[in-house]
Amino acid sequence: MTSKPENIMTIQRFRLLKKCCIGLGALASAMSLSSTPAQAAGDLLVAPTRVVLDGQRGTEVILNNIGSETATYRISLELRRMTSEGRLEDVSAEQENDIERAAKEMIRYAPRRVTLPPNQPQAIRLGVRAPEGLPDGEYRAHLLFRAIPEARSVTEQNAPEGGFSISLTPIYGVTIPVIIRQGNLQATAAIANGRMEQQGDGQALTFDLSRTGDRSVYGEIRVTKPGTSEPVMVARGIAVYPEVGQRSVTLPVPPEVAAQLKGQVSVEYYEPANSGGGLIAKTDMVLR
């Protein structure tokens, strides 16, 4: 799961989300669908895939059932920490620190369980209740949207004669970070040690992405060649959270792109368009 982009979607599903949300004028001020990525798992589509709350301002997250049957989803708050490889690992109640505990206590959300007919959107309201004297810093928890499988009756007809059968039902879930920023926080980033590596039957572009400051950095990676304006490769949803100062990023490279990456390239790290789209970091490297 190393450096797997957080904002993964298909154009078809994104258009479906826009169509289903037409007429929800109250939500238009909370999010811009033209610039807000979505994440899908199973028949559940969630937008946006990342929420940043400053001060007491609240917002909404849209769930959409893109399946053909009515489905029920449970919403819960989880804690996850980033590793130096870019993975997000679960944090148990015994492992949580003061910052993580404060994040869980501040975040308010409702409803906590929804049942959606096919192609039916639902808004989940998010807010913050920060305590007096909250120290400056970035606080983060993760909202988990998990499908609740429909209970099915077990009959003797389901089992082979003289025995029994087992039916496995996959449970899908989508997780998005909810970030609270207290105070005037700043961060910078740098890219180093770029190289091409073998990954299974293909290749991958690997580099170190470091962060300094008191908040996370988040954005998209663009790889360009000298003399060209269009990127050869783009990877969205790349973050470095405050618990790590540096992480490894590994981006699988399609075979048709691998040959283009040979030689001099520029690797650039940009903020998302809805956050200004500014350049966070850039480096030139030679790939072999």
N, C-alpha and C positions, 0 to 999 in steps of 0.2 A: 504494500500500500504506500510505498515511499513516494512522496511528492505527487500523489494522485490528485489531480485538480479537484477542488471542491465544487466548481460550477460546471457540471456536465449536463447537457441536455441535447435534444434533437430539435431541429427547426419545426418539425411537424408538431411535437408536443408543446413547444412554446406558443405556436399559433393557436393551438387548442386552448391553452390557458388564457390567452388574450380574448378569444371568442367567448369563453365562459364567463369572463369577468366584465364584459361589456354591460353597461348599465349600473355597475356598482360605483356610482359617482363618489360616494363617501370614501372609497378606498383610493381614489385617484390622487388625493393629496398625500397619502401615506407612502405610496410607492409608484415609480414610473415603470410600467411593464416593458417599455421599449428599451430600457437600459438595465432592467433587473433580471439577472440570470435565474434559472430554475434548476432544481435537482429532482430527479425521478428515481424511484425504486419500486419495482413491481408495478402496481396500478396507481401509485400515489405520486403526485407532482407537488412540489413545495417551492414557493417563491416569496421573498428572496432567499438565497442560501447563506446569508450572513447579515446579522443585525448589529449595528453600532448605536448605542444610546448615550447621549450626552445630557447631563443634568436630569431633569424630571420628565423630559419629553418621552412619550410613548409612541408605539407604532403597531402595525399589524403584519401578520404573516398569512399568506393565502395557501390553503390546502385545496387540491382538486383531485377528485377520483376520476381517472381517465380510463377505468375499466368498464366492463359491460354489466357488472353486478353491484348492488349496494354493498358498501364496506364500512366497517367500524374501525376507528383509529384511536389509540391512546396516546396522550401527550404527557411527557415527563421531563424532568430536568436532571441532567447528568453532568458529571465532571470528567474532563479528559485533559491529559497533559501531552505536549509534543515531545518527541524524542529527537536526538541529534540526527536520526535518519529521516525525520519528517513524519513519522507515524504518530497517531493520536491514540494513547492508551488510557483505558478506564482507570479512574481513581476511586477507591473504596472509601467508605465513611471513616475508616481507621487511618487512611493515608492522607486525607484532605488537610490542607494548611489553612491559615487564617484568611488569606486572600480568596481562596476557593470557597471557603465556608461563607464568607461575607457575600460573595456573588450569588450563591444559592438563596441566601436569606433576603436579598434585595429584589430579585426578579419576581415579578408577578405575571401570571398568564391565565387566560380563560378563553374558552372552556378547556377542560382537561380530557374530554372524551367526545368524539363526534362520530355521527353516522351519516355517510354521504351517499346519495343515489349517484348513478353514473353521470359524469360530466357536470357535477354539482360543486361549485366552489364554496369554501367556508373560511371566514376570517378568524384567526386566533389573535386576541388582543394581548399586547405586551406592554408592561410598564415597569417602573423602577421605584422603589421606596428606600431611598438612601438614608442611613441614620445620621444624626448630628455628629459633626467632627470626623466624618469619614476621611481617612488619609488619602492624599492624591495618589493616583495610580490607575492601572487598567485591571478590571475585574471581568472574569469570563466564566460562563457555564455553557452547556450545550443542550438545546431542545431536541428531544428524540420523539419522532412521530412514528409509531409502530402499529402495523395492522394487527387487528385481533381476529384470528381465524374463526370462521363460523362453526359452531358446534354441530357435528353431524352424528346422527344416531347410528349405532352399531347393530347390525342384524346378523343372524346366522347365515343369511344368504351371501354375505360378503366374504365368508371364510370358506376355504376349500373343505371338502368332506373330511371329517376327522381331525381337523386342525384349526388354525386361525391365521388371519392376515394382518399385516401392519401397513398403515397408510401414513406417509410422511407429508406434512403440509408445510411448505416454506413460509416463514414469517418475515415480511419485508419491513424495512425501517429507513428513515431519512433523519440525519442529524445535522443541525446547523448551529454555529456558534452565536451566542448572544454576548456582546461585549459592552461593558459600562466603562466610560472614561471619566475620571474625576480629576479636575485640574487641567492646567495647560501642559499637555504631554507632547514630547517630541521623540522622533526616532530617525535614524539613518540606516542605510544598508550598503553592502559591498558584495561583489561577485568575484570569485577567485577559483583557481585550480580547475579550469574547464578542460574536459577530455572526452573522447569517444570510448565507450566500453562495449564489450560484447554482453548481450542480454538474451539468454536463450538462443533462439535461431536468428535473432536480429541484433540491432545496435541501439545504444542509448547515449544521449548527451548527459554528462554528469558534471556538476560543479558544486562548490560550496557557497551558500548564501548566508552571510553574517548580518547581525543586527546589533546596533547600539542605541541606547536611549531607554525611556521608561514606558514604551508602549509597543504594540506589535506593528509589523509591516505586512502589507497584503497587496497583491496585484497580479499582473500578467507578465510573462517572459516573452520577449520577441527576439528572434535570432535573424539577423540580416547579413547580407553579403555586401562588400564594397561596391558602390555604383548602382545599387538597386534600392528602390524606395519601398517595395513591398517585402514584408518579412518572409523568410523561407519557412519558418516554423513559429507557432504561437501556442503558449500553454497558459491557461487562465487558472485563477484560484490558488495561487502560490502564497503561502503565509509563513511568517516566522513569529512565533508567539513569545511573550516575555520570559517564559521559563527556560528558554534556550537562547544562547548568544549566537549560535551557528548551527545550521542544519545542512545536510546533503540533499541536493535536488537531482533526481534521475528522471529524465524525460525520454520515453521510448521514441525512436526515430523510424518512421516508415521507410521501407527500402528505397522508394523513389526519391526520398528527401536526403538520405544518407550521403549520396554522391555529391549533392550540392553543398553539404556542410564541410567538405574538405577544404583546407586552407584557411585564409583569413576570414574571420567572422566577428560580428559585434553581438554581444548578449546584453539586452537592455531589460530593465525591470521597471514597469509603469504602474501607477495607481489605476484603479478602475475608472472608467469614464464618468460614472456617477459620483466619484470622489474628486474629480478635477482632472484626472488623466495625466498628472505630472510625472516626470521622470524621477524615479527613486535612485537607481544605480545603473551604471553602464561600464562594461569592460570590453576590450578587444583581445582576441585570442586566436591562436593558430591550431586548427584541429587536424589530426592525421588519422 
